[in-house]
Amino acid sequence: MTDKLKLNDILGAVDLGAISVWDEFTDEQKKSVSFFLLNRYVSNVKTSNRDLAEHYVILVNELMNKNFYEIYKKPKLMWQLMCCCGHDSKKVYYHEWMGVKKAKNSSSKSVKFLSEIYPNEKMSDLELLATKLTKKDLKQMAKDRGWEDKKINDLKL
């Protein structure tokens, strides 16, 4: 019989902020926790509440992703930080896997537009960003940067 933890149990513990649970895990259970994969799940909460979704993205980025390679050899610390990403509501949420989608190609209008705004970013990052933003989002970005409506419409996003 395997002693590995189920993903739903791990995600539930994170949502509930169960920091002390780490000490109750067996060595095999601790080894079964993949923080790299857990990052992808925890940061993506399926909800219509934008504030809640942003809460998870921001906290996972700030607490986990920012210094991931400096702390990855300290699993207890990583667990504690991951549990700090939970929401104050102490509810268990549905976390979807966030796969990496590729844009059709780097010559898409969205990617070209994003490369104008972010000229120093890697093309792969711009392609990923283009898959996450809607046309409405892209037009709002242009408007926020002071672009005129005619120039925005000429983009034909």
C-alpha positions as CSV (number, residue, x, y, z in Angstrom):
1,M,0.0,0.0,0.0
2,T,1.3,3.4,-1.0
3,D,1.7,6.2,1.6
4,K,1.5,9.0,-0.9
5,L,-0.8,11.9,-0.3
6,K,-3.7,12.7,-2.6
7,L,-3.6,16.0,-4.5
8,N,-7.0,17.0,-3.2
9,D,-5.9,16.4,0.4
10,I,-2.8,18.5,-0.1
11,L,-4.8,21.4,-1.8
12,G,-7.4,21.3,1.0
13,A,-4.7,21.5,3.7
14,V,-3.2,24.5,1.8
15,D,-6.6,26.2,1.5
16,L,-7.2,25.7,5.2
17,G,-3.7,27.0,6.2
18,A,-2.8,23.8,7.9
19,I,0.8,24.7,8.5
20,S,1.3,22.2,11.4
21,V,0.2,19.2,9.3
22,W,3.7,18.9,7.8
23,D,5.0,17.5,11.0
24,E,2.3,14.8,10.9
25,F,3.3,13.5,7.5
26,T,5.5,10.4,7.2
27,D,8.8,10.8,5.4
28,E,7.3,9.1,2.3
29,Q,4.3,11.5,2.3
30,K,6.7,14.5,2.6
31,K,8.6,13.2,-0.4
32,S,5.4,12.8,-2.4
33,V,4.7,16.6,-2.2
34,S,5.9,18.2,-5.4
35,F,6.0,22.0,-4.7
36,F,6.8,22.8,-8.3
37,L,3.5,21.1,-9.4
38,L,1.7,22.4,-6.4
39,N,2.5,26.0,-7.4
40,R,0.6,25.5,-10.7
41,Y,-2.5,24.2,-8.9
42,V,-2.6,26.5,-5.9
43,S,-2.2,29.7,-8.0
44,N,-5.3,28.8,-10.1
45,V,-8.6,28.8,-8.3
46,K,-11.7,28.3,-10.4
47,T,-14.1,31.0,-9.2
48,S,-16.1,33.9,-10.5
49,N,-14.7,36.0,-7.6
50,R,-11.9,37.9,-9.3
51,D,-10.5,39.1,-5.9
52,L,-10.2,35.5,-4.7
53,A,-8.5,34.4,-7.8
54,E,-6.0,37.3,-7.7
55,H,-5.4,36.6,-4.0
56,Y,-4.0,33.1,-4.8
57,V,-2.0,34.3,-7.9
58,I,-0.4,37.1,-6.0
59,L,0.4,35.2,-2.8
60,V,1.8,32.2,-4.7
61,N,4.0,34.5,-6.8
62,E,5.2,36.5,-3.8
63,L,5.7,33.7,-1.3
64,M,6.7,30.8,-3.5
65,N,7.8,31.7,-7.0
66,K,9.9,34.6,-6.2
67,N,12.5,32.7,-4.2
68,F,11.7,29.1,-5.3
69,Y,15.2,28.0,-6.2
70,E,16.6,29.5,-3.0
71,I,14.3,27.6,-0.7
72,Y,13.4,24.4,-2.6
73,K,15.8,22.3,-0.4
74,K,13.8,23.3,2.7
75,P,10.4,21.5,2.2
76,K,9.0,22.4,5.6
77,L,9.5,26.1,4.9
78,M,8.0,25.6,1.5
79,W,5.0,23.9,3.0
80,Q,4.6,26.7,5.5
81,L,4.8,29.4,2.8
82,M,2.3,27.5,0.6
83,C,-0.1,27.3,3.5
84,C,0.2,31.0,4.0
85,C,-1.3,31.4,0.4
86,G,-4.7,30.1,1.6
87,H,-7.6,32.6,1.9
88,D,-8.9,34.0,5.2
89,S,-12.3,32.4,4.5
90,K,-10.7,29.0,5.4
91,K,-12.7,27.3,2.7
92,V,-11.5,24.5,0.4
93,Y,-11.6,25.7,-3.3
94,Y,-11.3,23.9,-6.6
95,H,-7.9,24.4,-8.1
96,E,-7.4,23.7,-11.7
97,W,-4.2,22.7,-13.4
98,M,-2.8,25.6,-15.3
99,G,-1.2,24.2,-18.4
100,V,1.1,26.2,-20.6
101,K,-0.6,27.0,-23.8
102,K,1.3,28.1,-26.8
103,A,0.2,30.9,-29.0
104,K,-0.4,29.8,-32.6
105,N,2.8,31.6,-33.6
106,S,4.9,34.5,-32.5
107,S,3.6,36.5,-35.4
108,S,0.1,36.8,-34.0
109,K,-1.3,40.3,-33.7
110,S,-1.6,39.9,-29.9
111,V,2.0,38.8,-29.5
112,K,3.2,41.7,-31.8
113,F,1.2,44.1,-29.7
114,L,2.6,42.8,-26.4
115,S,6.1,42.9,-27.8
116,E,5.6,46.7,-28.4
117,I,4.5,47.2,-24.8
118,Y,7.1,44.8,-23.3
119,P,10.1,45.0,-25.7
120,N,12.5,43.3,-23.2
121,E,10.4,40.2,-22.5
122,K,11.2,36.8,-23.9
123,M,9.0,35.8,-26.8
124,S,7.9,32.6,-25.0
125,D,6.6,34.7,-22.1
126,L,4.7,37.0,-24.5
127,E,3.2,34.0,-26.3
128,L,2.0,32.7,-22.9
129,L,0.6,36.0,-21.9
130,A,-1.2,36.3,-25.2
131,T,-3.0,33.1,-24.5
132,K,-4.2,34.4,-21.1
133,L,-5.5,37.8,-22.2
134,T,-8.8,38.5,-24.1
135,K,-9.1,41.0,-26.9
136,K,-10.9,43.2,-24.4
137,D,-7.9,43.0,-22.0
138,L,-5.5,43.9,-24.8
139,K,-7.6,46.9,-25.9
140,Q,-7.8,48.1,-22.3
141,M,-4.0,47.8,-22.0
142,A,-3.6,50.0,-25.1
143,K,-6.1,52.5,-23.8
144,D,-4.4,52.6,-20.4
145,R,-1.1,53.5,-22.2
146,G,-2.8,56.5,-23.8
147,W,-3.3,55.0,-27.3
148,E,-6.0,56.7,-29.4
149,D,-9.1,54.7,-30.4
150,K,-8.1,54.8,-34.1
151,K,-4.7,53.3,-33.4
152,I,-6.3,50.6,-31.2
153,N,-8.8,49.7,-33.9
154,D,-6.0,49.6,-36.5
155,L,-4.4,46.8,-34.5
156,K,-7.4,44.5,-35.3
157,L,-6.8,42.3,-32.3
